[in-house]
Amino acid sequence: MHVGRLSQDMEMSHTQTQSFRITLGPLLYYWPRDTVFSFYETAAEWPVDTVYLGETVCSKRFELRPDDWLAIAAKLADAGKEVVLSTCELIESESDLRLLRRVTSNGRFLVEANDLGAVHLLAGKTPFVAGPHLNIYSRMPLDLYRELGATRWVMPLELGRTGLGSIIDIPAHNLETEVFVHGRLPLAVSARCFTARYNNQSKDDCGFRCIEYPDGLTVSTQDNQSFLVLNGLQTQSARVYDLYRELDELVGLGATHLRISPQSVGTGEVVKAFHTAACGRNVADAGPLPWYSEDTCNGYWYGRPGLEQVNRAACREMA
Amino acid sequence: MLVTEQTEGAMRNPTMKGGLAEIGSNRHGQEIALVCPAGSLTALKEAIDNGADDVYVGIRDETNARNFAGLNFDDKSMRDGIRYAHIRGARVLMALNTYPQATNAQKWQRAVDYAADCGVDAIIVADVGLMHYARNRHPQLRLHLSVQGSATNYEAINFVHQRFGISRAVLPRVLSMQQIAQVIANTPVEIEAFGFGSLSIMVEGRCALSSYATGESPNTHGGCSPAKAVRWEQKTTSLDSYLGAVLIDRFQKGERPGYPTLCRGRFKVNDDVYYTFEEPTSLNTLELLPKLRSMGVRAIKIEGRQRSPAYVSLVTRVWREALDHCHARPDQYQVNSAWQAALAKVAEGNQCTLGAYHRTWK
C-alpha cells in the first residue's frame, strides 16, 4: 500500500460533509419478539441510512416469522430508511430454500445474498448486495458479482486495508463498498449448535436456549481470557471489533457504507458517534467513546490476528 | 457479456486433456470413485497402488488449502505423478481451492494455466472468479467445486454448474444423509462426499477462527492453526498449548497432548471446561457406504494431504476393499471389524464419528 496516497485521501475525507452511510447489520442474536420490535422502533429514530433485516444465523429461530420481518421492513422504509433483507448464512434443507426463495422474490426490498444459492436466485434478475459470506477477496469475484447484478459488496472480515486498497483502487469502479466497522465479529458458522452443545441438548431438541443469551455465551480460555462467543450455529469474537479510529482511512480507501452490528446495549450510542463523524467532525473531537476499552480489537484491518488491538499512532511511527 | 449461462448439462462431458476420464467411469468400473489425498509423489504412488481412482494434489504455495512446509508438489514431481497416474488409468485432480487474494490474484490464475498445461484431469476450485477465469481460458479443463466453496444446497451447486460448467461438487461436512439425498435429486452435478479423515466442525470456507488468533486461515493462507503460531509451555502441573497468544489446551500428566487445532481446544464456558466445539476425532462413514451408493453419491473423498504416505496407503487399501465389497454385493455389505481397527489407528484421538451425516451430531 502507498502510505502517501493514504494520507492524501485522509485529508480529503475531512472536507466532505456526509462522507459515508451508516448501516445497521442484521440482528445476529435471538431476542424475544417484543424486544426485536422495540429495538427496530427505536432504530427508526437513529441516524442510520440502511437497515439489514432477517434471521441470518439459524433457520429454527421462530420468534419472528417472515411476515413480521416484512412488517418491520415496511415501517423502517416509511421512516426513510433503505431496507435490505439478508438471507441466511447456511442454507441446507428444502424449508430453508423455500424461505430463501420467498426473500429473494419479495419484489420490494433489496436483498443481501449470503450464499451462492441466494446468488443463483438473484443473478441477472434483480440488483442485490453481495454479502460478507461470499468470500470476495479479490477483483475477480468482485467483477463477476457486479456483472451478475450486485450494486454493493460487503468486504470479508479478513480483508484488511491493504486488500481493500488494492481491490478498489481502480477507475471505473462503480460499486458501493460496505465494511463491518463495529460489533462482535461473526467468525464462523457450523451445522452444529454450540449453545445446545453447552446445555447438553441436541439441535433437534435445543429448547431455543440461545434466547437466554442476548449477546451470546462467552467462551474463555483456561487462563481466563475472554476469547469467543457462542451464538447458536455461529461463533463470534468476544472482543468488539471497532474501526472508529480508522474512519478517515476507510473513507479514503473507498468505503461508502459502514456496518454496525446490533448488540443488546449501546447500539444507538455507537450509531450516533459514527453519525457525528460522518458529518465531518474530526474523530478526535468526539472525545472518549463509551465502548472504547481493552475489550475492542481491530487487528484484521491492519493485516494482523483479528483479536489484536493495534495502536494506530504507533503504527504510523513504525511506517 | 463476460458471464454466460451455460446450457444445462453442456459441460458435463468435456473432452479430458488426459484422455482418460469420463464421468461415471473410473478405472475400477464402479459407480463410486475413490478420491485419495497425496502430499507428495510417494503418497500419490501409494494411493494409486492401493486402489485410488482419483488422487488430489496441490502445488507448493498458498493456492491450496494444505499449504504446509515440506508438503506438496514441485514441477517435476507433479509431471511425474500425472504420468504415473495416467499410465495406470487413475486421474489427478489439482486443488486450487483457496481464495485468490487482493494483492496477488494473478498467482492463482497462473496456477490454473499451469494445471491445464500439466494435463491434470480436473482442478478443484472454491472462488467463483477463478472458476470464471478457468472456464474462459481453458474451456476443456474439467472443474470440480471445492468443499471450501461452501455450497450446502442444490441452488448453490446449480449456480456454479450453469455459470461455469462445474462437473463435480464436494459437499461440506455439515449435511445429513437426508440433505445429501435432496441435493443429489435436484442437480445434474456429480456429488462427492467425505468418507474419512479430519472432521471440519465449521462450514468449510466460512471459518475465520484461525486468522482471528493467528492472522492466517484456510481462506487467506491455505492453512488452519498454522504450525508457526504454535507454542508449548511446560508448567508445574500441566503442558500448555498456544496458538498465537491464545491458550488452546492444557494437558495434565498422563494425558496425550494433541496438536492445538483451534476448534479441538478445551475452553471454559461459565465454569465448565470442555471441548467447546468438538473432541479430537475423525470422520468415518464406512458403515454408510451402501446408503451413500444407493443415494447416488459418485465419489468418496479421503481427507489428509498433510498425512504420511503410510496413512494414505492404509486408508486407501481399507476403502478400496470396502468399496469393492459394496459394489459386488451391496445387500450383504457389512463393515469388517479389521477395517475399523485399522482406521482407528490413524484417526485423530483414535476415535471416529459419523459427524453431521448422523443428525444427532448437530
HADDOCK unambig.tbl for C-alpha pairs under 7 A between the chains (distance, minus, plus):
assign (segid A and resid 91 and name CA) (segid B and resid 152 and name CA) 6.30 0.50 0.50
assign (segid A and resid 91 and name CA) (segid B and resid 153 and name CA) 6.29 0.50 0.50
assign (segid A and resid 92 and name CA) (segid B and resid 152 and name CA) 5.66 0.50 0.50
assign (segid A and resid 92 and name CA) (segid B and resid 153 and name CA) 5.44 0.50 0.50
assign (segid A and resid 92 and name CA) (segid B and resid 179 and name CA) 6.81 0.50 0.50
assign (segid A and resid 93 and name CA) (segid B and resid 179 and name CA) 6.23 0.50 0.50
assign (segid A and resid 116 and name CA) (segid B and resid 151 and name CA) 6.73 0.50 0.50
assign (segid A and resid 116 and name CA) (segid B and resid 156 and name CA) 4.52 0.50 0.50
assign (segid A and resid 116 and name CA) (segid B and resid 159 and name CA) 6.93 0.50 0.50
assign (segid A and resid 117 and name CA) (segid B and resid 153 and name CA) 6.81 0.50 0.50
assign (segid A and resid 117 and name CA) (segid B and resid 155 and name CA) 4.44 0.50 0.50
assign (segid A and resid 117 and name CA) (segid B and resid 156 and name CA) 3.70 0.50 0.50
assign (segid A and resid 117 and name CA) (segid B and resid 159 and name CA) 6.90 0.50 0.50
assign (segid A and resid 120 and name CA) (segid B and resid 155 and name CA) 6.34 0.50 0.50
assign (segid A and resid 120 and name CA) (segid B and resid 156 and name CA) 6.46 0.50 0.50
assign (segid A and resid 120 and name CA) (segid B and resid 159 and name CA) 5.11 0.50 0.50
assign (segid A and resid 137 and name CA) (segid B and resid 99 and name CA) 6.52 0.50 0.50
assign (segid A and resid 137 and name CA) (segid B and resid 100 and name CA) 6.44 0.50 0.50
assign (segid A and resid 137 and name CA) (segid B and resid 101 and name CA) 5.24 0.50 0.50
assign (segid A and resid 137 and name CA) (segid B and resid 102 and name CA) 5.61 0.50 0.50
assign (segid A and resid 138 and name CA) (segid B and resid 100 and name CA) 6.12 0.50 0.50
assign (segid A and resid 138 and name CA) (segid B and resid 101 and name CA) 5.26 0.50 0.50
assign (segid A and resid 138 and name CA) (segid B and resid 102 and name CA) 4.02 0.50 0.50
assign (segid A and resid 138 and name CA) (segid B and resid 105 and name CA) 6.55 0.50 0.50
assign (segid A and resid 139 and name CA) (segid B and resid 102 and name CA) 6.60 0.50 0.50
assign (segid A and resid 140 and name CA) (segid B and resid 129 and name CA) 4.46 0.50 0.50
assign (segid A and resid 140 and name CA) (segid B and resid 130 and name CA) 6.91 0.50 0.50
assign (segid A and resid 141 and name CA) (segid B and resid 128 and name CA) 5.76 0.50 0.50
assign (segid A and resid 141 and name CA) (segid B and resid 129 and name CA) 4.01 0.50 0.50
assign (segid A and resid 144 and name CA) (segid B and resid 129 and name CA) 6.38 0.50 0.50
assign (segid A and resid 163 and name CA) (segid B and resid 102 and name CA) 5.09 0.50 0.50
assign (segid A and resid 163 and name CA) (segid B and resid 103 and name CA) 6.25 0.50 0.50
assign (segid A and resid 166 and name CA) (segid B and resid 102 and name CA) 6.13 0.50 0.50
assign (segid A and resid 166 and name CA) (segid B and resid 103 and name CA) 6.08 0.50 0.50
assign (segid A and resid 167 and name CA) (segid B and resid 102 and name CA) 5.69 0.50 0.50
assign (segid A and resid 187 and name CA) (segid B and resid 207 and name CA) 5.93 0.50 0.50
assign (segid A and resid 187 and name CA) (segid B and resid 208 and name CA) 5.01 0.50 0.50
assign (segid A and resid 187 and name CA) (segid B and resid 209 and name CA) 5.88 0.50 0.50
assign (segid A and resid 188 and name CA) (segid B and resid 202 and name CA) 6.41 0.50 0.50
assign (segid A and resid 188 and name CA) (segid B and resid 206 and name CA) 5.57 0.50 0.50
assign (segid A and resid 188 and name CA) (segid B and resid 207 and name CA) 4.26 0.50 0.50
assign (segid A and resid 188 and name CA) (segid B and resid 208 and name CA) 5.97 0.50 0.50
assign (segid A and resid 188 and name CA) (segid B and resid 209 and name CA) 6.67 0.50 0.50
assign (segid A and resid 189 and name CA) (segid B and resid 202 and name CA) 5.53 0.50 0.50
assign (segid A and resid 189 and name CA) (segid B and resid 203 and name CA) 5.90 0.50 0.50
assign (segid A and resid 189 and name CA) (segid B and resid 206 and name CA) 6.30 0.50 0.50
assign (segid A and resid 189 and name CA) (segid B and resid 207 and name CA) 6.73 0.50 0.50
assign (segid A and resid 190 and name CA) (segid B and resid 201 and name CA) 6.23 0.50 0.50
assign (segid A and resid 190 and name CA) (segid B and resid 202 and name CA) 4.16 0.50 0.50
assign (segid A and resid 190 and name CA) (segid B and resid 203 and name CA) 5.14 0.50 0.50
assign (segid A and resid 191 and name CA) (segid B and resid 174 and name CA) 5.36 0.50 0.50
assign (segid A and resid 191 and name CA) (segid B and resid 362 and name CA) 6.09 0.50 0.50
assign (segid A and resid 192 and name CA) (segid B and resid 362 and name CA) 4.02 0.50 0.50
assign (segid A and resid 193 and name CA) (segid B and resid 362 and name CA) 6.19 0.50 0.50
assign (segid A and resid 194 and name CA) (segid B and resid 277 and name CA) 6.64 0.50 0.50
assign (segid A and resid 202 and name CA) (segid B and resid 360 and name CA) 6.25 0.50 0.50
assign (segid A and resid 202 and name CA) (segid B and resid 362 and name CA) 6.58 0.50 0.50
assign (segid A and resid 203 and name CA) (segid B and resid 362 and name CA) 5.63 0.50 0.50
assign (segid A and resid 218 and name CA) (segid B and resid 269 and name CA) 6.27 0.50 0.50
assign (segid A and resid 219 and name CA) (segid B and resid 267 and name CA) 6.44 0.50 0.50
assign (segid A and resid 219 and name CA) (segid B and resid 268 and name CA) 5.63 0.50 0.50
assign (segid A and resid 219 and name CA) (segid B and resid 269 and name CA) 4.95 0.50 0.50
assign (segid A and resid 220 and name CA) (segid B and resid 267 and name CA) 5.84 0.50 0.50
assign (segid A and resid 220 and name CA) (segid B and resid 268 and name CA) 4.96 0.50 0.50
assign (segid A and resid 220 and name CA) (segid B and resid 269 and name CA) 6.32 0.50 0.50
assign (segid A and resid 221 and name CA) (segid B and resid 247 and name CA) 5.90 0.50 0.50
assign (segid A and resid 221 and name CA) (segid B and resid 248 and name CA) 6.88 0.50 0.50
assign (segid A and resid 221 and name CA) (segid B and resid 267 and name CA) 4.94 0.50 0.50
assign (segid A and resid 221 and name CA) (segid B and resid 268 and name CA) 5.82 0.50 0.50
assign (segid A and resid 222 and name CA) (segid B and resid 247 and name CA) 6.88 0.50 0.50
assign (segid A and resid 222 and name CA) (segid B and resid 267 and name CA) 5.84 0.50 0.50
assign (segid A and resid 222 and name CA) (segid B and resid 268 and name CA) 6.04 0.50 0.50
assign (segid A and resid 303 and name CA) (segid B and resid 215 and name CA) 6.98 0.50 0.50
assign (segid A and resid 304 and name CA) (segid B and resid 215 and name CA) 5.20 0.50 0.50
assign (segid A and resid 305 and name CA) (segid B and resid 211 and name CA) 5.66 0.50 0.50
assign (segid A and resid 305 and name CA) (segid B and resid 212 and name CA) 5.04 0.50 0.50
assign (segid A and resid 305 and name CA) (segid B and resid 213 and name CA) 5.37 0.50 0.50
assign (segid A and resid 305 and name CA) (segid B and resid 214 and name CA) 4.85 0.50 0.50
assign (segid A and resid 305 and name CA) (segid B and resid 215 and name CA) 3.75 0.50 0.50
assign (segid A and resid 306 and name CA) (segid B and resid 211 and name CA) 6.38 0.50 0.50
assign (segid A and resid 306 and name CA) (segid B and resid 212 and name CA) 4.06 0.50 0.50
assign (segid A and resid 306 and name CA) (segid B and resid 213 and name CA) 6.46 0.50 0.50
assign (segid A and resid 306 and name CA) (segid B and resid 215 and name CA) 6.49 0.50 0.50
assign (segid A and resid 307 and name CA) (segid B and resid 212 and name CA) 5.52 0.50 0.50
assign (segid A and resid 307 and name CA) (segid B and resid 213 and name CA) 6.28 0.50 0.50
